Amino acid sequence: ERTIRHTQPNRKVTRADVDRMKEARIASAAAQSELYRKRTEEALQEMKVPETMPAFSGLKTDPDGNLWVQDYRPEGETHTRWTVFDPPGRAVARTERPARFTVLDIGRDYVLGLRTDDLDVEHVEVYRITRR
């Protein structure tokens, strides 16, 4: 058990972030039904908006005991940025995966995942990890 602290300021929530999130949720609801779209719009009007975004949205470990922490990715953004911490808790790497890429597995020398293209077709991709 360990506490890891990373001194990175939380990203402020902007009006554009809120608008992008609302548009995405309304579009998703509208694809299901008009009633669901209306209820979603009503719920979003009452929603309280936090001042900052969460710090992270995903955690993974690799075979060497490193902790991979995914930066929070707001709706509408496609990047996947990760900070890698070694077992004692030191940040040892920072990486960015391709747009619309979801990490499924991390090995000693690879990152395996699914990338979704513009037509929502999934592609399995493997990237080599090189250490310096």
DSSP file with accessible surface (Angstrom, degrees, kcal/mol):
  #  RESIDUE AA STRUCTURE BP1 BP2  ACC     N-H-->O    O-->H-N    N-H-->O    O-->H-N    TCO  KAPPA ALPHA  PHI   PSI    X-CA   Y-CA   Z-CA
    1    1 A E              0   0  252      0, 0.0     2,-0.3     0, 0.0     0, 0.0   0.000 360.0 360.0 360.0 137.9    0.0    0.0    0.0
    2    2 A R        -     0   0  147      2,-0.0     2,-0.5    87,-0.0    87,-0.0  -0.994 360.0-133.4-157.4 148.5    1.4    3.4   -0.9
    3    3 A T        -     0   0  106     -2,-0.3     2,-0.5     2,-0.0     0, 0.0  -0.935  22.7-164.9-104.5 128.2    0.3    7.0   -1.5
    4    4 A I        -     0   0   55     -2,-0.5     2,-0.4     2,-0.0    85,-0.1  -0.961   1.9-165.7-114.9 127.8    1.7    8.6   -4.6
    5    5 A R        -     0   0  208     -2,-0.5     2,-0.5    84,-0.2    -2,-0.0  -0.942   5.7-173.2-115.0 135.7    1.5   12.4   -5.0
    6    6 A H        -     0   0   85     -2,-0.4     2,-1.8     2,-0.1    -2,-0.0  -0.986  21.4-139.2-128.4 116.4    2.1   14.1   -8.3
    7    7 A T        +     0   0  143     -2,-0.5    -2,-0.0     2,-0.0     0, 0.0  -0.576  53.1 131.1 -83.2  83.9    2.2   17.9   -8.2
    8    8 A Q        -     0   0   82     -2,-1.8    -2,-0.1     3,-0.0     3,-0.1  -0.996  58.6-117.2-131.8 125.9    0.3   18.8  -11.3
    9    9 A P        -     0   0  117      0, 0.0     2,-0.2     0, 0.0     3,-0.0  -0.321  32.3-107.8 -65.9 144.9   -2.5   21.4  -11.0
   10   10 A N        -     0   0   81      1,-0.1     2,-0.2    42,-0.0    45,-0.1  -0.493  38.5-107.4 -68.7 142.5   -6.0   20.2  -11.8
   11   11 A R        -     0   0  102     43,-0.3    42,-2.8    -2,-0.2     2,-0.2  -0.507  33.0-119.3 -73.6 134.2   -7.3   21.5  -15.1
   12   12 A K  B     -A   52   0A 134     -2,-0.2     2,-0.5    40,-0.2    40,-0.3  -0.478  23.5-118.4 -72.3 143.4  -10.0   24.2  -14.9
   13   13 A V        -     0   0   37     38,-2.4     2,-0.2    -2,-0.2    -1,-0.1  -0.730  34.7-161.1 -82.3 126.1  -13.4   23.5  -16.4
   14   14 A T     >  -     0   0   69     -2,-0.5     4,-2.0     1,-0.1     5,-0.2  -0.623  32.5-109.9-103.8 166.3  -14.2   26.0  -19.1
   15   15 A R  H  > S+     0   0  151      1,-0.2     4,-2.9    -2,-0.2     5,-0.2   0.895 121.5  55.4 -59.6 -39.9  -17.5   27.0  -20.7
   16   16 A A  H  > S+     0   0   53      1,-0.2     4,-2.6     2,-0.2    -1,-0.2   0.895 105.5  51.8 -62.4 -38.7  -16.3   25.2  -23.9
   17   17 A D  H  > S+     0   0   12      2,-0.2     4,-2.3     1,-0.2    -1,-0.2   0.928 112.3  45.6 -61.2 -45.2  -15.7   22.0  -21.9
   18   18 A V  H  X S+     0   0    8     -4,-2.0     4,-2.7     2,-0.2     5,-0.2   0.938 113.3  49.0 -65.7 -45.1  -19.2   22.2  -20.5
   19   19 A D  H  X S+     0   0   63     -4,-2.9     4,-2.6     1,-0.2     5,-0.2   0.921 111.6  49.6 -61.5 -42.5  -20.8   22.9  -23.9
   20   20 A R  H  X S+     0   0   75     -4,-2.6     4,-2.1    -5,-0.2    -1,-0.2   0.918 112.4  47.6 -63.2 -42.8  -18.9   20.0  -25.5
   21   21 A M  H  X S+     0   0   27     -4,-2.3     4,-2.4    -5,-0.2     5,-0.2   0.938 112.9  48.1 -64.3 -45.7  -20.0   17.6  -22.8
   22   22 A K  H  X S+     0   0   50     -4,-2.7     4,-2.7     1,-0.2     5,-0.3   0.927 111.1  50.6 -62.7 -44.1  -23.6   18.7  -23.0
   23   23 A E  H  X S+     0   0  136     -4,-2.6     4,-2.4    -5,-0.2    -1,-0.2   0.919 111.5  48.3 -59.7 -43.9  -23.7   18.4  -26.8
   24   24 A A  H  X S+     0   0   42     -4,-2.1     4,-2.2    -5,-0.2    -1,-0.2   0.920 113.9  45.7 -64.8 -43.5  -22.3   14.9  -26.7
   25   25 A R  H  X S+     0   0  116     -4,-2.4     4,-2.3     2,-0.2    -2,-0.2   0.892 113.5  48.8 -69.5 -38.2  -24.7   13.7  -24.0
   26   26 A I  H  X S+     0   0   40     -4,-2.7     4,-2.9    -5,-0.2    -2,-0.2   0.923 111.5  49.9 -67.1 -42.1  -27.7   15.3  -25.7
   27   27 A A  H  X S+     0   0   62     -4,-2.4     4,-1.6    -5,-0.3    -2,-0.2   0.918 111.7  48.6 -62.0 -42.4  -26.7   13.8  -29.1
   28   28 A S  H  X S+     0   0   70     -4,-2.2     4,-0.5    -5,-0.2    -1,-0.2   0.924 113.9  46.2 -63.4 -42.0  -26.3   10.3  -27.4
   29   29 A A  H >X S+     0   0    1     -4,-2.3     4,-2.1     1,-0.2     3,-1.4   0.908 108.8  55.1 -67.5 -40.7  -29.7   10.7  -25.7
   30   30 A A  H 3< S+     0   0   46     -4,-2.9    -1,-0.2     1,-0.3    -2,-0.2   0.831  99.1  62.1 -63.4 -30.7  -31.4   11.9  -28.9
   31   31 A A  H 3< S+     0   0   88     -4,-1.6    -1,-0.3    -5,-0.2    -2,-0.2   0.741 109.0  43.3 -66.7 -20.1  -30.2    8.7  -30.7
   32   32 A Q  H << S-     0   0  136     -3,-1.4     2,-0.3    -4,-0.5    -2,-0.2   0.897 129.3 -39.8 -91.6 -48.9  -32.3    6.7  -28.3
   33   33 A S     X  -     0   0   53     -4,-2.1     4,-2.1     1,-0.1    -1,-0.3  -0.950  43.1-111.7-172.2 160.0  -35.5    8.7  -28.1
   34   34 A E  H  > S+     0   0  118     -2,-0.3     4,-2.5     2,-0.2     5,-0.2   0.894 117.8  52.9 -66.2 -38.6  -37.0   12.1  -28.1
   35   35 A L  H  > S+     0   0   96      2,-0.2     4,-2.5     1,-0.2     5,-0.2   0.928 109.0  48.6 -63.0 -44.0  -38.2   11.6  -24.5
   36   36 A Y  H  > S+     0   0  109      2,-0.2     4,-2.3     1,-0.2    -1,-0.2   0.899 110.6  52.0 -64.3 -38.8  -34.7   10.6  -23.4
   37   37 A R  H  X S+     0   0   52     -4,-2.1     4,-2.6    -8,-0.4    -2,-0.2   0.949 110.7  48.0 -61.4 -45.9  -33.2   13.6  -25.1
   38   38 A K  H  X S+     0   0  110     -4,-2.5     4,-2.3     1,-0.2    -2,-0.2   0.927 112.6  47.5 -63.1 -44.5  -35.7   15.9  -23.3
   39   39 A R  H  X S+     0   0  153     -4,-2.5     4,-2.4     1,-0.2    -1,-0.2   0.883 111.4  51.7 -64.7 -37.3  -35.0   14.4  -19.9
   40   40 A T  H  X S+     0   0   21     -4,-2.3     4,-2.6    -5,-0.2    -2,-0.2   0.932 108.9  50.0 -65.3 -44.4  -31.2   14.6  -20.5
   41   41 A E  H  X S+     0   0   63     -4,-2.6     4,-1.8     1,-0.2    -2,-0.2   0.924 111.8  48.9 -59.7 -43.1  -31.5   18.3  -21.4
   42   42 A E  H  X S+     0   0   89     -4,-2.3     4,-1.2     1,-0.2    -1,-0.2   0.920 112.1  48.0 -63.1 -44.1  -33.5   18.9  -18.2
   43   43 A A  H  X S+     0   0   61     -4,-2.4     4,-0.8     1,-0.2     3,-0.3   0.902 110.4  51.9 -64.4 -39.3  -31.0   17.1  -16.1
   44   44 A L  H  < S+     0   0   12     -4,-2.6     3,-0.3     1,-0.2    -1,-0.2   0.842 103.8  57.8 -68.8 -30.6  -28.1   18.9  -17.6
   45   45 A Q  H  < S+     0   0  152     -4,-1.8    -1,-0.2     1,-0.2    -2,-0.2   0.849 111.6  42.2 -66.2 -31.8  -29.7   22.3  -16.9
   46   46 A E  H  < S+     0   0  163     -4,-1.2    -1,-0.2    -3,-0.3    -2,-0.2   0.577  90.0 116.2 -89.1 -10.6  -29.8   21.4  -13.2
   47   47 A M     <  -     0   0   65     -4,-0.8     2,-0.4    -3,-0.3    -3,-0.0  -0.346  62.6-134.1 -65.9 133.9  -26.3   19.9  -13.1
   48   48 A K        -     0   0  192     -2,-0.1    -1,-0.1     1,-0.0    -2,-0.1  -0.743  18.8-139.8 -85.7 136.5  -23.8   21.7  -11.0
   49   49 A V        -     0   0   62     -2,-0.4   -36,-0.0   -36,-0.0   -31,-0.0  -0.843  12.2-132.2-101.8 126.0  -20.4   22.1  -12.7
   50   50 A P        -     0   0   84      0, 0.0   -37,-0.1     0, 0.0     3,-0.0  -0.311  14.3-126.1 -70.4 160.9  -17.2   21.6  -10.7
   51   51 A E  S    S+     0   0  156    -39,-0.1   -38,-2.4     1,-0.1     2,-0.3   0.810  90.2  28.5 -76.1 -32.4  -14.5   24.2  -10.9
   52   52 A T  B    S-A   12   0A  47    -40,-0.3   -40,-0.2   -38,-0.0     3,-0.1  -0.894  80.0-115.8-129.1 161.2  -11.8   21.6  -11.9
   53   53 A M        -     0   0   12    -42,-2.8   -42,-0.1    -2,-0.3    19,-0.1  -0.516  46.0 -86.9 -87.0 161.0  -11.7   18.3  -13.7
   54   54 A P        -     0   0   71      0, 0.0    18,-0.3     0, 0.0   -43,-0.3  -0.230  34.3-125.1 -60.7 158.5  -10.6   15.1  -12.0
   55   55 A A  S    S+     0   0   59      1,-0.2    17,-1.2    16,-0.1     2,-0.3   0.868  83.5   7.1 -76.3 -36.6   -6.9   14.4  -12.0
   56   56 A F  E     -B   71   0B 106     15,-0.3    15,-0.2     1,-0.1    -1,-0.2  -0.941  44.5-166.7-145.6 164.7   -7.0   11.0  -13.6
   57   57 A S  E    S+     0   0B  60     13,-2.4     2,-0.3     1,-0.3    14,-0.1   0.427  72.3  32.2-132.0  -4.9   -9.4    8.6  -15.3
   58   58 A G  E     -B   70   0B  16     12,-1.0    12,-2.9     2,-0.0     2,-0.4  -0.995  51.2-163.2-156.5 149.9   -7.5    5.3  -15.5
   59   59 A L  E     +B   69   0B  97     -2,-0.3     2,-0.3    10,-0.2    10,-0.2  -0.999  15.6 165.6-132.9 136.9   -5.0    3.1  -13.7
   60   60 A K  E     -B   68   0B  76      8,-2.2     8,-3.6    -2,-0.4     2,-0.3  -0.964  19.3-147.7-141.7 157.3   -3.0    0.2  -15.0
   61   61 A T  E     -B   67   0B  99     -2,-0.3    45,-0.4     6,-0.2     6,-0.2  -0.910   9.4-146.2-122.3 156.7    0.0   -1.7  -13.8
   62   62 A D    >   -     0   0    9      4,-1.6     3,-2.1    -2,-0.3    45,-0.2  -0.668  37.2 -93.7-113.5 173.6    2.8   -3.4  -15.7
   63   63 A P  T 3  S+     0   0   67      0, 0.0    44,-0.1     0, 0.0    45,-0.1   0.728 122.3  59.1 -61.7 -19.6    4.7   -6.6  -15.0
   64   64 A D  T 3  S-     0   0   66     43,-0.1    43,-0.0     2,-0.1    44,-0.0   0.380 120.3-105.0 -89.9   4.1    7.5   -4.6  -13.3
   65   65 A G  S <  S+     0   0   44     -3,-2.1     2,-0.2     1,-0.3    20,-0.0   0.582  70.4 148.1  85.1   9.9    5.2   -3.1  -10.7
   66   66 A N        -     0   0   14     20,-0.1    -4,-1.6    22,-0.0     2,-0.5  -0.535  43.5-133.8 -76.7 145.7    5.0    0.3  -12.4
   67   67 A L  E     -BC  61  85B  47     18,-2.7    18,-2.9    -6,-0.2     2,-0.6  -0.898  12.8-156.6-102.9 123.4    1.7    2.2  -12.0
   68   68 A W  E     -BC  60  84B  15     -8,-3.6    -8,-2.2    -2,-0.5     2,-0.5  -0.899   9.6-166.7-100.9 120.2    0.4    3.8  -15.2
   69   69 A V  E     -BC  59  83B  22     14,-2.9    14,-2.4    -2,-0.6     2,-0.4  -0.942   9.6-146.3-114.0 119.1   -1.9    6.8  -14.5
   70   70 A Q  E     -BC  58  82B  26    -12,-2.9   -13,-2.4    -2,-0.5   -12,-1.0  -0.701  20.0-121.2 -86.2 128.5   -4.1    8.1  -17.3
   71   71 A D  E     -B   56   0B  19     10,-2.8   -15,-0.3    -2,-0.4    10,-0.2  -0.338  42.1 -91.0 -58.7 147.5   -4.8   11.9  -17.3
   72   72 A Y        -     0   0   79    -17,-1.2    -1,-0.1   -18,-0.3   -19,-0.1  -0.397  41.0-154.5 -61.1 136.0   -8.5   12.7  -17.2
   73   73 A R        -     0   0   74     -3,-0.1     3,-0.1    -2,-0.1    -1,-0.1  -0.932   7.4-146.5-119.3 106.6   -9.8   13.0  -20.7
   74   74 A P    >   -     0   0    9      0, 0.0     3,-2.0     0, 0.0   -21,-0.0  -0.289  38.0 -79.3 -68.4 158.8  -12.9   15.2  -21.0
   75   75 A E  T 3  S+     0   0   63      1,-0.2   -54,-0.1   -58,-0.1     3,-0.1  -0.262 118.4  29.7 -56.6 139.0  -15.6   14.4  -23.6
   76   76 A G  T 3  S+     0   0   61      1,-0.3     2,-0.3    -3,-0.1    -1,-0.2   0.202  95.7 103.9  95.1 -17.5  -14.6   15.5  -27.0
   77   77 A E    <   -     0   0   47     -3,-2.0    -1,-0.3     1,-0.1    -4,-0.0  -0.782  49.0-168.6 -97.0 146.2  -10.9   15.1  -26.5
   78   78 A T        +     0   0   69     -2,-0.3    22,-1.8    -3,-0.1    23,-0.5   0.525  47.4 107.0-113.3  -8.3   -9.2   12.1  -28.1
   79   79 A H        -     0   0   20     20,-0.2     2,-0.4    21,-0.1    20,-0.1  -0.262  50.4-155.4 -69.3 158.3   -5.7   12.0  -26.6
   80   80 A T  E     - D   0  97B   2     17,-0.9    17,-3.2     2,-0.0     2,-0.4  -0.878  17.0-178.5-133.6 102.1   -4.6    9.5  -24.0
   81   81 A R  E     - D   0  96B  89     -2,-0.4   -10,-2.8    15,-0.2     2,-0.4  -0.853   3.3-171.2-103.5 140.0   -1.8   10.8  -21.9
   82   82 A W  E     -CD  70  95B   5     13,-3.0    13,-2.7    -2,-0.4     2,-0.4  -0.964  16.8-154.0-131.0 144.9   -0.2    8.6  -19.2
   83   83 A T  E     -CD  69  94B   5    -14,-2.4   -14,-2.9    -2,-0.4     2,-0.5  -0.974  19.0-147.6-113.3 133.7    2.3    9.2  -16.4
   84   84 A V  E     -CD  68  93B   7      9,-2.9     8,-3.3    -2,-0.4     9,-1.4  -0.893  10.8-166.1-107.4 127.8    4.3    6.1  -15.3
   85   85 A F  E     -CD  67  91B   8    -18,-2.9   -18,-2.7    -2,-0.5     6,-0.2  -0.933  15.8-132.9-112.5 135.3    5.4    5.8  -11.6
   86   86 A D    >   -     0   0   18      4,-2.6     3,-2.3    -2,-0.4   -20,-0.1  -0.261  40.8 -88.1 -76.9 171.5    8.0    3.2  -10.5
   87   87 A P  T 3  S+     0   0   62      0, 0.0    -1,-0.1     0, 0.0   -22,-0.1   0.852 128.6  54.1 -54.1 -36.4    7.3    1.0   -7.4
   88   88 A P  T 3  S-     0   0   70      0, 0.0   -22,-0.0     0, 0.0    -2,-0.0   0.635 123.4-104.9 -73.0  -8.8    8.8    3.6   -5.0
   89   89 A G  S <  S+     0   0   17     -3,-2.3     2,-0.3     1,-0.3   -84,-0.2   0.576  71.5 141.5 102.3  10.3    6.4    6.2   -6.4
   90   90 A R        -     0   0  156    -86,-0.1    -4,-2.6     1,-0.1     2,-0.4  -0.689  57.6-116.2 -86.6 138.3    8.7    8.3   -8.6
   91   91 A A  E     +D   85   0B  55     -2,-0.3    -6,-0.3    -6,-0.2     3,-0.1  -0.591  42.3 167.2 -70.0 121.1    7.4    9.6  -11.9
   92   92 A V  E     +     0   0B  82     -8,-3.3     2,-0.3    -2,-0.4    -7,-0.2   0.553  55.7  14.1-115.5 -13.9    9.7    7.9  -14.5
   93   93 A A  E     -D   84   0B  49     -9,-1.4    -9,-2.9     2,-0.0     2,-0.4  -0.993  48.7-157.4-159.5 156.6    7.9    8.5  -17.8
   94   94 A R  E     +D   83   0B 120     -2,-0.3     2,-0.3   -11,-0.2   -11,-0.2  -0.996  25.2 173.4-135.4 131.8    5.2   10.5  -19.5
   95   95 A T  E     -D   82   0B  32    -13,-2.7   -13,-3.0    -2,-0.4     2,-0.4  -0.967  23.2-149.3-141.2 155.9    3.6    9.1  -22.7
   96   96 A E  E     -D   81   0B 105     -2,-0.3   -15,-0.2   -15,-0.2     3,-0.1  -0.996  14.8-153.0-127.4 127.8    0.8   10.0  -25.1
   97   97 A R  E     -D   80   0B  40    -17,-3.2   -17,-0.9    -2,-0.4     3,-0.1  -0.574  36.6 -80.7 -91.6 163.1   -1.0    7.3  -27.0
   98   98 A P    >   -     0   0   41      0, 0.0     3,-1.1     0, 0.0    -1,-0.2  -0.128  61.6 -77.8 -60.7 160.7   -2.7    7.8  -30.4
   99   99 A A  T 3  S+     0   0   48      1,-0.2   -20,-0.2   -20,-0.1     3,-0.1  -0.245 115.3  11.8 -58.6 142.8   -6.1    9.5  -30.6
  100  100 A R  T 3  S+     0   0   77    -22,-1.8    16,-2.2     1,-0.2     2,-0.5   0.799  92.8 143.4  58.7  34.9   -9.1    7.2  -29.7
  101  101 A F  E <   -E  115   0C   1     -3,-1.1     2,-0.5   -23,-0.5    14,-0.3  -0.906  35.2-161.4-108.4 129.4   -6.8    4.5  -28.3
  102  102 A T  E     -E  114   0C  73     12,-3.2    12,-2.1    -2,-0.5     2,-0.3  -0.951  18.3-132.2-112.1 119.5   -7.8    2.5  -25.3
  103  103 A V  E     +E  113   0C   8     -2,-0.5    10,-0.3    10,-0.2     3,-0.1  -0.561  31.1 168.2 -71.8 127.9   -5.0    0.6  -23.4
  104  104 A L  E     +     0   0C  90      8,-3.1     2,-0.3     1,-0.4     9,-0.2   0.729  64.1   7.0-106.9 -36.1   -6.0   -3.0  -22.7
  105  105 A D  E     -E  112   0C  70      7,-2.0     7,-3.1   -45,-0.0     2,-0.4  -0.997  54.5-156.7-151.5 146.6   -2.6   -4.5  -21.6
  106  106 A I  E     +E  111   0C   5    -45,-0.4     5,-0.2    -2,-0.3     2,-0.1  -0.993  17.6 178.8-127.8 123.6    0.9   -3.3  -20.7
  107  107 A G        -     0   0    2      3,-2.5     3,-0.1    -2,-0.4   -43,-0.1  -0.404  48.8 -85.9-106.9-170.3    3.8   -5.7  -20.9
  108  108 A R  S    S+     0   0  142      1,-0.2     3,-0.0    -2,-0.1   -46,-0.0   0.847 125.8  13.9 -67.0 -32.3    7.5   -5.1  -20.3
  109  109 A D  S    S+     0   0   90     19,-0.0    20,-1.9    21,-0.0     2,-0.3   0.168 122.9  50.4-132.0  19.2    8.1   -4.0  -23.8
  110  110 A Y  E     - F   0 128C  73     18,-0.3    -3,-2.5    -3,-0.1     2,-0.4  -0.993  53.3-146.9-152.9 159.8    4.7   -3.2  -25.3
  111  111 A V  E     -EF 106 127C   1     16,-2.3    16,-2.7    -2,-0.3     2,-0.4  -0.998  23.4-163.2-126.3 125.3    1.4   -1.5  -24.9
  112  112 A L  E     +EF 105 126C  48     -7,-3.1    -8,-3.1    -2,-0.4    -7,-2.0  -0.897  25.2 130.0-110.8 138.1   -1.6   -3.3  -26.4
  113  113 A G  E     -EF 103 125C   0     12,-2.5    12,-2.8    -2,-0.4     2,-0.4  -0.964  50.2 -90.8-166.6-176.0   -5.0   -1.6  -27.1
  114  114 A L  E     -EF 102 124C  37    -12,-2.1   -12,-3.2    -2,-0.3     2,-0.5  -0.943  26.3-163.9-113.1 133.3   -7.9   -0.8  -29.4
  115  115 A R  E     -EF 101 123C  67      8,-2.7     8,-2.4    -2,-0.4     2,-0.5  -0.969  10.3-149.3-113.9 131.9   -8.0    2.3  -31.6
  116  116 A T  E     - F   0 122C  30    -16,-2.2     6,-0.2    -2,-0.5    -2,-0.0  -0.880  14.6-147.7-101.6 126.3  -11.4    3.3  -33.0
  117  117 A D    >   -     0   0   36      4,-2.5     3,-2.2    -2,-0.5    -1,-0.0  -0.151  37.9 -83.2 -84.0-175.0  -11.3    5.0  -36.3
  118  118 A D  T 3  S+     0   0  144      1,-0.3    -1,-0.1     2,-0.1    -2,-0.0   0.691 131.4  51.9 -64.2 -19.4  -13.6    7.7  -37.7
  119  119 A L  T 3  S-     0   0  146      2,-0.1    -1,-0.3     0, 0.0     3,-0.1   0.217 119.8-109.6 -97.9  11.2  -16.1    5.1  -38.7
  120  120 A D    <   +     0   0  113     -3,-2.2     2,-0.5     1,-0.3    -2,-0.1   0.731  69.3 148.3  64.8  25.2  -16.1    3.5  -35.2
  121  121 A V        -     0   0   71      1,-0.0    -4,-2.5     2,-0.0     2,-0.3  -0.781  44.2-131.3 -87.5 131.1  -14.3    0.4  -36.5
  122  122 A E  E     -F  116   0C 126     -2,-0.5     2,-0.4    -6,-0.2    -6,-0.2  -0.653  21.3-168.9 -87.6 139.6  -11.9   -1.0  -33.9
  123  123 A H  E     -F  115   0C  67     -8,-2.4    -8,-2.7    -2,-0.3     2,-0.4  -0.996  19.8-132.2-126.2 131.4   -8.3   -1.9  -34.7
  124  124 A V  E     -F  114   0C 107     -2,-0.4     2,-0.4   -10,-0.2   -10,-0.2  -0.698  33.6-179.0 -80.7 129.8   -6.0   -3.9  -32.4
  125  125 A E  E     -F  113   0C  35    -12,-2.8   -12,-2.5    -2,-0.4     2,-0.4  -0.980  17.9-161.4-134.2 145.6   -2.7   -2.1  -32.1
  126  126 A V  E     -F  112   0C  92     -2,-0.4     2,-0.4   -14,-0.2   -14,-0.2  -0.994   8.0-165.5-126.0 132.0    0.6   -2.9  -30.3
  127  127 A Y  E     -F  111   0C  72    -16,-2.7   -16,-2.3    -2,-0.4     2,-0.2  -0.953  20.7-122.9-119.0 137.9    3.2   -0.3  -29.6
  128  128 A R  E     -F  110   0C 196     -2,-0.4     2,-0.6   -18,-0.2   -18,-0.3  -0.550  17.4-140.1 -77.9 137.9    6.8   -1.0  -28.5
  129  129 A I        -     0   0   33    -20,-1.9     2,-0.5    -2,-0.2    -1,-0.0  -0.893  18.1-166.8 -95.6 122.7    8.0    0.5  -25.2
  130  130 A T        -     0   0  101     -2,-0.6     2,-0.4   -20,-0.0   -21,-0.0  -0.952   5.6-152.8-112.4 131.9   11.6    1.7  -25.4
  131  131 A R              0   0  140     -2,-0.5    -2,-0.0   -22,-0.0   -22,-0.0  -0.831 360.0 360.0-104.1 143.4   13.5    2.5  -22.3
  132  132 A R              0   0  283     -2,-0.4    -2,-0.0     0, 0.0     0, 0.0  -0.670 360.0 360.0-106.9 360.0   16.3    5.0  -22.1
